[in-house]
Amino acid sequence: MADIDVSGGDSGHKKGPGVKKAKKLSTRVDMTPMVDLGFLLITFFIFTTTMSTPTTMGLIMPKDEKDPKDLTEVKESAALTVMLGKGDQVYYYMGQLKSDGSNFLSTNFKDVRKVIQDKKAEVMKNHYHDPGCEKIWAKNGGDQNSCKDKDFVVVIKPNEEATYKNSVDILDEMTINDVKRFALVDITSDENLLVKATEQRNGVK
Amino acid sequence: MTPFVDVAFLILSFFMLATKFKPPEPVEITTPTSVSADRLKQQDAVHVELDKAGKVIFRVNVQNENDESKSIKKNIIQNVNKARNLGLSETEMNNFVKNTIVGVPFSKLKSYLAAPEGQRMKSLEGIPVLDSANNELATWVASAYNAFQGKKLNFMIKGDNNAKYPSFKGVIEAMRKNDIYKYQLITDPEGVPSGTDLYKLQQKPKA
């Protein structure tokens, strides 16, 4: 370890017979305890500290509208309903749920992004020209393309077996895909029955 | 071995300087991740925590501990006491001011606050939120909201990955009853997946 060379330049220098060599005192310091303590402290700091500061995700919920007249109307062609079940499974349908459940589809959290993106692209393709909206956007220096997806609405319905992580993930998915309108709504019993039936069929635990 | 020890001490100094101590947590919570980049700030906030079993814990976090914050905390517990007719004693209320973590129903609040601080954490059973007619968290939120009158108060929800949706809904419901529609969810950071709309928005140079 760290030590100072004290041998001097006498290595090649021979002393005469009978001359006793002076006993050299070692200048080495045993560093093992210090190193031990060092590692102990490292372990301590690793365990007691947080590296990344947590972030916060803003969530704004809509006001409770008691008057049915004030309820937000949603275009059927631009609505996507996403239901969350157990086992990190996602179920969705476009527009309104058909009575025979033929448009009820299942997916997972990895593929739901594609579903949202496709639906958004479809809504943007089918948008109708709205000069009023474009005027407002132009005045605020906004992107006129933003008017194209203003009808797009995602309705999120977690059932009682969905976890908090699922809810946050799907809300995060809204941010990732820049969905401006979404709502967190209670699941209806019909939808929940369909979710349960599909879960049973697919053997989701 | 010398370089090895050198590196070890370098790491040690890095950890000592670069890190903050974990704040004490009543229960262990693993938060989900989100792409949000807003850092959690030190601010006056009401924290509602959901542990993995869905138990709800209420906590008041103030930016600066001083006499004013103490009187606000006192105000909260007085409001609760009045609203629910709990008959809390002065000592019990002062115990709340010292440690604002509450995770029991009102029926057990008196004995909870009377217990020494060390023993309290063992008996957390959560504030009932599932019954919408008697959402006890709503009373806590209302009391805090009134006590912080005139000051900016943030509402934070920190949930565990495995908490079930009904408890989260109960928390939202408690906020809604108090006309609070804006709150923050505490999450861990996560990268924005490339190719998505948000990614494109972030890549766009700001005009």
Interface residues (C-beta under 8 A of the other chain):
Chain A: M1 A2 M31 V35 G38 F39 L41 I42 F45 I46 T48 T49 T50 M51 S52 T53 P54 T55 T56 M57 G58 L59 I60 M61 P62 K63 D64 L84 R113 Q117 K120 G141 P158 N159 E160 E161 A162 T163 Y164 K165 N166 S167 V168 D169 L171 D172 T175 I176 N177 D178 L184 D186
Chain B: M1 T2 V5 A8 F9 I11 L12 F15 M16 A18 T19 K20 F21 K22 T31 P32 T33 S34 V35 S36 A37 D38 R39 L40 K41 L50 M156 I157 G159 D160 N161 N162 A163 K164 Y165 P166 S167 F168 K169 I172 M175 R176 D179 Y181 K182 Y183 Q184 L185 I186 T187 D188 P189 E190 V192 P193 T196 D197 L198 Y199 L201 A207
